[in-house]
Amino acid sequence: MTITEIEIYRLSIPMEPFVIATGTMDYAQNTFIRVRTDSEHFGVGECSAFPMIVGETQNTCIALAKDFAKIWLGKDPLQIAERMAELHLYIAGNATIKSAFDMALYDLAAKAAGQPLYQFLGGKVRDIVTDITLGIASPEEMAAKALKLHEGGAVALKVKLGKKPQDDVARIKAIRQAVGFDIPIRIDANQGWTYEEAVEALQGLEPLKIQFCEQPMRTYNDHLLAQLRSETIVPIMADESVYNHHDAERLCRTDSCDYINIKFSKSSGITESLKIQAVAQEYNIPCMIGGMLESRLALAAKAHFAYAAPNVKFFDLDTCMVGHLEDPVIGGIRYDGYQIHIGEGFGIGADMDPAFLETCDKWVVS
């Protein structure tokens, strides 16, 4: 099998403004690619740029996608390790756009094998229930939204924090007063606190029954994570501190985290994400599968990955539920409340609506 053509689309999905500690997003800066071959099979992939976290924009993703496509033309798409090695050799970093190309190869390979992706990866179907995320607002606004989500059937809340510790504690206190203590609350500081602020915030949050705190500090404070864990009973989940399995091994070995959040956009896709969860499993550190602002197509790939990654115990697959104003996906994951199911078919089992793609900027490399 040979790659004959790669289509690249600027997949901008309008959304309600979403606020985290490091900035505000008012549309999903996504990129969609389709890898065509000289057979009847093709593969699709999607990534979501989050500039303030990963350092990539939609424009950088598109620019590199054109270069990647030229590198892959005429090559065998079933040699996934070799194809991804070519991209890593071409440019360091830029994991976000690499993840879309990685996803497309796995989609294509599973289709060629006549299998759903999770079976191709050696996995099996299991129950997946996602949390739902609240962006940063006033305590009153966040409490009202949390109550509405709780009454609507949410089974776990993920709350964005990372501002002044006293204000963040007030936010969670207001939410707990609204929803009670039966629903799990996870918090995500998105690197917003200093070490001293993290100690103050987490100690202040201890009475409020926090399941875990994602990424309390900037990654340059990774050397303080183990010390922070000794200062609080709130478990720590590493997110931006883990881009690859080497990062995972370093943090696990130094007792720096209780959990790890895996995201394709940080880790260049399925290949590296499988390695991260395997390393974490060796250290008995459970993982979560999360994301940026992907559509139901990339989320379907993540569900397939989770089926094949037994050490993934938590699921943060709500990215299209936190304010996407359009749904351009055919197939993909389905939500039954907060329960997640994958569609029928081989590979990822998803594609983009041709009518929506007609409205998108498009480039073809052949």
QUITAPE-V579587 format. One record per pair of residues at least 12 apart in sequence whose ideal C-beta (glycine too) atoms are under 6 Angstrom apart, sorted by the first residue. I is the first residue (numbers start at 0). J is the second residue. If there is no record, write none. Layout:
# QUITAPE-V579587
i=I j=J
i=I j=J
This chain:
# QUITAPE-V579587
i=0 j=36
i=0 j=38
i=0 j=75
i=0 j=77
i=1 j=37
i=1 j=73
i=2 j=34
i=2 j=36
i=2 j=71
i=2 j=72
i=2 j=74
i=2 j=76
i=3 j=35
i=3 j=36
i=3 j=37
i=4 j=35
i=4 j=365
i=5 j=34
i=5 j=68
i=5 j=364
i=6 j=33
i=6 j=363
i=7 j=32
i=7 j=64
i=7 j=362
i=8 j=31
i=8 j=356
i=8 j=359
i=8 j=361
i=9 j=359
i=9 j=360
i=10 j=29
i=10 j=30
i=10 j=31
i=10 j=359
i=11 j=26
i=12 j=27
i=12 j=323
i=12 j=325
i=13 j=26
i=13 j=324
i=14 j=26
i=14 j=27
i=14 j=322
i=14 j=323
i=14 j=324
i=15 j=322
i=17 j=134
i=17 j=321
i=17 j=322
i=18 j=134
i=18 j=135
i=19 j=159
i=19 j=189
i=20 j=161
i=20 j=189
i=20 j=191
i=21 j=51
i=21 j=189
i=22 j=51
i=27 j=47
i=27 j=292
i=28 j=48
i=28 j=57
i=29 j=45
i=29 j=47
i=30 j=46
i=30 j=60
i=30 j=61
i=30 j=99
i=31 j=45
i=31 j=351
i=32 j=44
i=32 j=99
i=32 j=103
i=34 j=103
i=34 j=107
i=40 j=107
i=40 j=110
i=40 j=111
i=42 j=103
i=42 j=104
i=42 j=106
i=42 j=107
i=43 j=103
i=43 j=106
i=43 j=350
i=44 j=99
i=44 j=100
i=44 j=102
i=44 j=103
i=45 j=99
i=45 j=293
i=45 j=296
i=45 j=297
i=46 j=95
i=46 j=96
i=46 j=98
i=46 j=99
i=46 j=264
i=47 j=291
i=47 j=292
i=47 j=293
i=48 j=60
i=48 j=95
i=49 j=291
i=53 j=95
i=53 j=264
i=55 j=95
i=60 j=95
i=60 j=96
i=63 j=93
i=63 j=96
i=64 j=96
i=67 j=86
i=67 j=100
i=68 j=364
i=69 j=364
i=70 j=85
i=76 j=104
i=76 j=107
i=77 j=108
i=79 j=104
i=83 j=101
i=83 j=270
i=94 j=265
i=94 j=266
i=94 j=267
i=95 j=264
i=97 j=267
i=98 j=263
i=98 j=264
i=98 j=267
i=98 j=268
i=101 j=268
i=101 j=269
i=101 j=270
i=102 j=268
i=102 j=300
i=105 j=269
i=106 j=346
i=106 j=347
i=109 j=345
i=109 j=346
i=110 j=345
i=110 j=346
i=113 j=345
i=116 j=303
i=116 j=346
i=116 j=347
i=117 j=303
i=117 j=306
i=117 j=307
i=120 j=307
i=121 j=307
i=122 j=306
i=122 j=307
i=124 j=306
i=127 j=305
i=127 j=314
i=127 j=339
i=128 j=154
i=128 j=337
i=128 j=338
i=129 j=314
i=129 j=316
i=129 j=317
i=129 j=337
i=129 j=339
i=130 j=155
i=130 j=157
i=130 j=315
i=131 j=148
i=131 j=153
i=131 j=317
i=132 j=157
i=132 j=317
i=132 j=321
i=133 j=158
i=134 j=159
i=135 j=159
i=138 j=169
i=138 j=170
i=138 j=173
i=141 j=170
i=141 j=174
i=142 j=173
i=142 j=174
i=142 j=177
i=145 j=174
i=145 j=177
i=145 j=178
i=146 j=177
i=146 j=178
i=149 j=178
i=149 j=182
i=152 j=336
i=154 j=337
i=155 j=183
i=156 j=184
i=157 j=185
i=158 j=186
i=159 j=187
i=160 j=186
i=160 j=188
i=161 j=188
i=161 j=189
i=161 j=191
i=164 j=196
i=164 j=199
i=164 j=200
i=167 j=200
i=168 j=203
i=168 j=204
i=171 j=204
i=171 j=207
i=175 j=207
i=180 j=208
i=183 j=210
i=184 j=209
i=185 j=210
i=185 j=211
i=186 j=209
i=186 j=212
i=187 j=213
i=188 j=215
i=190 j=214
i=190 j=217
i=190 j=239
i=192 j=215
i=192 j=216
i=194 j=220
i=194 j=223
i=197 j=215
i=197 j=216
i=197 j=227
i=198 j=230
i=201 j=231
i=201 j=233
i=202 j=231
i=205 j=232
i=209 j=233
i=211 j=234
i=211 j=236
i=211 j=258
i=212 j=233
i=212 j=235
i=213 j=236
i=213 j=238
i=213 j=260
i=214 j=238
i=214 j=239
i=218 j=239
i=218 j=240
i=221 j=240
i=224 j=255
i=225 j=253
i=225 j=254
i=225 j=255
i=234 j=257
i=235 j=256
i=235 j=257
i=236 j=258
i=236 j=260
i=237 j=250
i=237 j=256
i=237 j=259
i=238 j=260
i=241 j=259
i=242 j=265
i=243 j=266
i=243 j=271
i=244 j=274
i=244 j=275
i=244 j=278
i=247 j=259
i=247 j=275
i=247 j=278
i=247 j=279
i=248 j=278
i=251 j=282
i=251 j=284
i=258 j=285
i=259 j=279
i=259 j=284
i=259 j=286
i=260 j=287
i=260 j=289
i=261 j=275
i=261 j=286
i=261 j=288
i=262 j=289
i=262 j=290
i=264 j=291
i=269 j=304
i=276 j=308
i=276 j=310
i=276 j=311
i=279 j=310
i=280 j=310
i=285 j=312
i=286 j=310
i=286 j=311
i=287 j=313
i=287 j=315
i=288 j=301
i=288 j=305
i=288 j=311
i=288 j=314
i=289 j=315
i=290 j=318
i=292 j=318
i=293 j=318
i=294 j=319
i=294 j=328
i=295 j=319
i=295 j=328
i=295 j=331
i=295 j=332
i=296 j=328
i=296 j=331
i=296 j=349
i=298 j=316
i=298 j=332
i=299 j=331
i=299 j=332
i=299 j=341
i=299 j=347
i=299 j=349
i=300 j=347
i=301 j=316
i=302 j=332
i=302 j=339
i=302 j=341
i=316 j=339
i=327 j=351
i=327 j=352
i=327 j=355
i=328 j=349
i=329 j=350
i=329 j=352
i=330 j=342
i=330 j=348
i=330 j=349
i=331 j=349
